[in-house]
Structures are given as C-alpha cells and as structure tokens.
Amino acid sequence: MNLPPETRRSLTRKYKDTVLAAGVFVITNTSNGRVFVAGSLDVEGALNRARFELGLRSHRNKALVRDWIDHGAAHFRFEVIDRVKQSDDPAFDRAAELEKLLALWREELQCVGERGYDTP
C-alpha cells in the first residue's frame, strides 16, 4: 500500500502517541489452582508474550513451564484482572501505580509457595 508521506507521518505519530494499557494479569492452572501474577505497562502484550513463551517452553518461571508440560495448555487460563486508571495529573506515575496494584493483587491471590508460582 502506497500512502502519501503526510498520511504516513500522521499514522506514525498517532501510533507513537497511543498510550498502552498498563495492568496486572494472572495465569491460572485450572488443574491445581496455582497462579502466576505479573504486571506490565503493556498488559495485553505481556500476556500474549507469556502465552507464546509457554508454548515454546521458554518462560522464565520454570515451575510454571513444568506444570504447562505436565498438565497441557488446555488446563491454563489467561486473564487481565486489573488495569491502571489513567489520570490527567502531570505528576501521575503509571509505573508506580502499576507496582502498587501488582503488590495488592499478589497479596490478595497469595501467589507464593504452594498456591502460586512466585518465589518469596
């Protein structure tokens, strides 16, 4: 597709100005109830990356990979459980808000030890 330079620049600028959704996601093993909780400034992209890495058996959490191999992909659920609420405040820090949100969800879901895949 051959677009005029002005249109191409406009589309590029629009893409760069798009704010991606930051948030927390969880991967749940439906066989044993264990959960992996993580957050990202691009939550949809991170969730897709985690699914892709598990499919390749290359995810950085080895216990999660072992269960993926043992139980199979059909026994895992992937979902975004919360998103950082945007603010018009110039001092708003998305990364700091994400860390707070992630800490709250990790405490709520008890994702350490036998209930989860996170290490203490």
C-alpha positions in Angstrom: 0.0 0.0 0.0 1.5 3.3 -1.1 0.4 6.2 1.2 1.2 9.9 0.8 4.0 11.0 3.1 1.7 13.2 5.1 -0.7 10.3 5.8 2.2 8.1 6.8 3.6 10.7 9.2 0.2 11.2 10.7 -0.3 7.4 11.2 3.2 7.1 12.7 2.6 10.0 15.1 -0.8 8.5 16.1 0.8 5.1 16.8 3.6 6.7 18.9 1.1 8.8 20.9 -1.1 5.8 21.8 -0.9 5.0 25.5 -0.9 1.3 26.0 -3.0 -0.2 28.9 -0.9 -0.9 32.0 -2.2 -3.6 34.3 -2.0 -6.9 36.1 -2.6 -10.3 34.6 -2.9 -13.8 36.0 -2.2 -17.2 34.6 -4.2 -19.9 36.4 -3.5 -23.6 36.3 -7.1 -25.0 36.5 -5.8 -28.4 37.4 -4.2 -27.5 40.8 -5.3 -23.8 41.3 -1.8 -22.4 41.3 -1.5 -18.9 39.9 1.2 -16.7 38.3 0.6 -13.0 38.8 2.5 -10.3 36.8 2.1 -6.8 35.7 3.2 -4.7 32.7 3.0 -1.2 31.2 1.6 -3.1 28.2 -0.5 -5.7 29.8 -2.0 -7.2 26.7 1.4 -7.5 25.1 2.9 -9.1 28.2 0.0 -11.6 28.4 0.5 -12.6 24.8 4.2 -12.9 25.3 3.7 -15.2 28.4 1.3 -17.4 26.4 3.8 -17.6 23.5 6.8 -18.3 25.8 4.9 -21.1 27.5 4.0 -22.6 24.1 7.8 -22.6 23.3 8.6 -23.9 26.8 10.9 -20.9 27.3 9.0 -18.9 30.0 11.4 -17.6 32.8 9.3 -19.3 35.5 10.5 -22.9 35.4 7.8 -24.2 37.8 5.1 -22.8 35.5 6.8 -24.4 32.5 6.9 -27.8 34.2 3.2 -27.6 35.0 2.5 -26.4 31.5 4.2 -29.5 30.1 2.7 -31.9 32.7 -0.9 -30.6 32.5 -1.2 -29.2 29.0 -2.2 -25.9 27.6 -5.9 -26.7 28.0 -5.6 -26.5 31.8 -4.4 -22.9 31.9 -6.5 -19.7 31.9 -5.0 -16.3 31.0 -6.7 -13.1 32.0 -6.2 -9.4 32.7 -7.5 -8.8 36.2 -6.9 -5.1 36.7 -5.8 -2.0 34.8 -4.1 1.2 36.0 -6.6 4.0 35.9 -5.3 6.9 33.8 -5.0 10.4 35.3 -4.6 13.8 33.7 -2.3 14.8 36.6 1.1 15.7 35.1 2.8 14.1 38.2 1.0 10.8 37.6 3.4 7.9 37.6 2.0 4.9 35.7 4.9 2.6 36.7 4.5 3.4 40.4 0.7 2.9 40.2 1.3 -0.4 38.5 3.7 -1.6 41.2 1.1 -0.7 43.9 -1.6 -2.5 42.0 0.6 -5.6 41.5 1.5 -5.7 45.2 -2.2 -5.6 46.1 -3.1 -8.4 43.7 -0.1 -10.6 44.8 -1.2 -10.3 48.4 -4.9 -10.9 47.5 -4.2 -14.0 45.4 -1.5 -15.5 47.7 0.7 -16.4 44.7 3.7 -17.6 46.7 4.6 -21.1 47.7 2.1 -23.9 47.0 -0.7 -21.6 45.9 1.4 -19.9 43.3 4.4 -19.8 41.1 6.1 -16.8 42.6 9.0 -17.2 44.9 9.1 -15.5 48.3 
